[in-house]
Amino acid sequence: MIIPPLGGLGTQLSASQAPGLAQGVQGGASSPSGEAGGVAGGEAGGFGGELTEAISSLEKTQDSASSASQALATGSVSDPESAVMTVEDAQLAMELAAQVRTKATEAVQTIFNTQV
């Protein structure tokens, strides 16, 4: 599954990584260091690394939106349309991150409430 890029989120997953990620999910294997097994190209990080990169990308998106909005407010921007688009992309990225967080929290709660 490839997540489409939206305001910087999801851009870390490429087509070459998708088969390895799918294999890691299906196999359920993990290395002693906690990294998911089957990651393409032997890249380190696994799920935790991808999550860290996504949060870092979200932070960069928010920073660029902040500077674009300041430039728009001071009138020093040459293309106001691109500044508005940058702010909108950051807003959508934050909404996506909030939805992912909510879904992950609900999934964890469902798992903990499942009786064995």
VENLINMO-V915428 format. One line per field, one symbol per residue. ss: DSSP state (H for helix, E for strand, L for the rest). A space follows every 10 residues. Layout:
ss->???
This chain:
ss->LLLLLELLEL LLLLHHHHHH HHHHHHHLLE LLLLLELLLH HHLLLHHHHH HHHHHHHHHH HHHHHHHHHH HHHHLLLLLH HHHHHHHHHH HHHHHHHHHH HHHHHHHHHH HHHLLL
